[in-house]
Amino acid sequence: MKIIISHTLTCLFLNLFIVSISFSQQPSAGIFGSKNILNLTLNGNLRDMMNDRADEPKAYPIFVSYKNADSVSNQLRAEGKTRGHFRKLKENCYYPPLLIRFLKNDTLQKSIFSEHEKCKLVMPCKGDEYVVREWLVYQLYNLVTPLSFEARLVNLSLNDTKSKKLAAPFYAILLEDEKKMSKRNKLISVERKIKPEQTDTETFLKMAVFEYLIGNTDWSVQYLQNIKLVAADSNAVALTVPYDFDHSGMVNAPYAFPAEELKMSSVRERRYRGYCITDLKKFDQTITLFNNLKTDIYHLYTNCPFIDEKYKQSTLKYFDAFYAMINTPAKLAKEFGYPCDKNGTGNVVIKGLKVD
């Protein structure tokens, strides 16, 4: 992992960095109420749990340990199992992503997880520097809208009680549960077979332009690929919420490649994946939003003390290209009007995608 300072010092500096981040929404209670790095340990038969990558994996009893703000140790009973699709496959990733479900008891109710009994745990696939990059993308979308998943960076240790081996700690991400994200925004989760045009326009454009900003094409409303739908009620218009950004150009993971149907050479190449909109004035509100957020977006990376300088500078140049495009009418018309090109791949629906 190419980090220019030690892991321990990184945690100290990052805690200061995270506190300085300004968010456009009130943080949820408990685990996501703090932005400091959380030292977390999983205890149990972790090898068997990690190796169970079946379509319907078992839930394994584990203990989750952490220290609170007063350095008092806490241990919670839980169940863990593998989840996902691409990152769950052994040929793709060493560690599979996990779903942690805490057992309801008095200890849980007194813990930082009391309001979040279920969390996703994003594990490193090919190095935890890419986990940190993905965590930053979640922070980036938190700046854009409160209708986004909260994510907390953790310093994770694995204590396999069967082999009696304690793995060296690495970075992982605790991700807010879908129902909690919906409730925080006073909405409910829904599942529908719909086209992007049938979702809320303002929310969709924020999301689609954000996906373009980070260079992510690995999403689909039709197949609910890395997209969740929420609404005010079961009959209301659905709103889109993205997640899973490891295949984005911003993260630039070594295992990430664009879908063949898109005819792209690299995930660093941007491609707008919205639907055809001929009246480009409909983008005005979204463009204004991203222009207003420009300083905060840049500061999120320039103030981060532990991403290496090469990655930091390449990311800033990536941002530069985005802002040059959205503020040049001819370039904006070409990029965001691309889905209207019947001979292009901007409106290709990639069939067969599965939810991760």
Secondary structure, DSSP 8 states (H G I E B T S, - for coil): ---SS-HHHHHHHHHHHHHT---SS---SGGGG--S-EEEEEEESHHHHHH--SSS---EEEEEEEE-TT--EEEEEEEEEE--STTTSTTT-SS--EEEEE--SHHHHTSTTTT-SEEEEE--SS-HHHHHHHHHHHHHHHHH-SSS--EEEEEEEEEETTTTEE---EEEEEE--HHHHHHHTT-EEE-----GGGS-HHHHHHHHHHHHHTT----BTTTTBSEEEEESSTTS--EEEE---TTSTTT--TT----GGG--S-TTS----S---S-GGGGHHHHHHHHHTHHHHHHHHHT-SSS-HHHHHHHHHHHHHHHHHHTSHHHHHHHHTGGG-TTSSTT---TT----
